[in-house]
């Protein structure tokens, strides 16, 4: 059988990795680190407005 030729290596640079070869602890540590960085990142120059109590959304 011919090996598949994936053309989306720009989206998935490491390709497919079998579950036996992954370390789930490292995966979740990286995910938590990314969430924390996103939480600490400032929103930029967009100011949020206070909502008025009787306003419709």
Beta strands, then each sheet from edge to edge (+ up, - down):
end
